[in-house]
């Protein structure tokens, strides 16, 4: 037959079919018995070079077995890439529910134990994202990656590692950007602003809070309530108890914005302590701002309401009680201040005595010392209960 390079047509066709069967269609074959993508591409490159070299002679007009196998191999791998989804919508539903569950556990589970669960889930999501997914599934995976990374950053704050917290929030921002969801991007940024807030850079916290507010825009979401609260707390830190009236007023206006935004949030977000923003968080942080501004009468009322609502989060309970003790220091009632602080310390289990809690505890102790009560026996007891004698020294 014209155009055949070798053999007769029947023999050649038999070789083609046999080769196709051996190289492509055997599902139980070992991986090395099947050419990989580079091998197939090299076969086609050599064929192309041969065609270019022999075009004047009109040879190689019919597919040889090796060429046919390479063509079929490339086509089949493209099919696999297009149709292979390593995760089903049902599995995504389960992962999303698990993510929300971790958010609910945030207030009641020891941070290190929760971190292990969250990172195992994040690893599973990462594995799914490493393979091509349909667009809608990929977006859901990116959303979970942002939420789990943000939650990991929150836990790292509680564990006292601000460096890793920042790293997780950066990862969360990258994943959130892939979704195009302004509310999610704003949430990650608002949560990130707590790192500099807790670790001594109030101005950076203020800048991140404003960035979060801008990202949220007019979208009713958790960040619209959270960002103004962080602004108020940062302003309070910068102003202190003897701050200028305009700064105090600015902080109070930010709190009012937070309350207004909270009233427009969805009901499910108002119940979500991790991915939303709750009324008890609003009370707690409002009380914290008023304490730092020296507004003790208002702070006491708000902190009492906050403490009633925090029945399952020992870390925030401790911070609230330390704020209440700080109010007593501001008013000059040192005995009452140390009684409140020592009660808080007795309720705190060792696994929760991380740098996150020790920092405000040391600040409280310093306030007592600065008031001239360095040798108060209650202060010594407080340091012993918190285990911060060596850190203070």
Secondary structure as GFF3:
##gff-version 3
##sequence-region A 1 393
A	DSSP	alpha_helix	9	24	.	.	.	ID=ss1
A	DSSP	three_ten_helix	31	33	.	.	.	ID=ss2
A	DSSP	alpha_helix	37	54	.	.	.	ID=ss3
A	DSSP	alpha_helix	65	83	.	.	.	ID=ss4
A	DSSP	alpha_helix	89	105	.	.	.	ID=ss5
A	DSSP	alpha_helix	111	129	.	.	.	ID=ss6
A	DSSP	alpha_helix	135	159	.	.	.	ID=ss7
A	DSSP	alpha_helix	162	179	.	.	.	ID=ss8
A	DSSP	alpha_helix	182	198	.	.	.	ID=ss9
A	DSSP	alpha_helix	202	216	.	.	.	ID=ss10
A	DSSP	alpha_helix	222	239	.	.	.	ID=ss11
A	DSSP	alpha_helix	245	263	.	.	.	ID=ss12
A	DSSP	alpha_helix	267	270	.	.	.	ID=ss13
A	DSSP	alpha_helix	279	292	.	.	.	ID=ss14
A	DSSP	alpha_helix	296	309	.	.	.	ID=ss15
A	DSSP	alpha_helix	314	331	.	.	.	ID=ss16
A	DSSP	alpha_helix	334	347	.	.	.	ID=ss17
A	DSSP	three_ten_helix	350	352	.	.	.	ID=ss18
A	DSSP	alpha_helix	355	370	.	.	.	ID=ss19
A	DSSP	alpha_helix	377	386	.	.	.	ID=ss20
A	DSSP	alpha_helix	389	392	.	.	.	ID=ss21
###
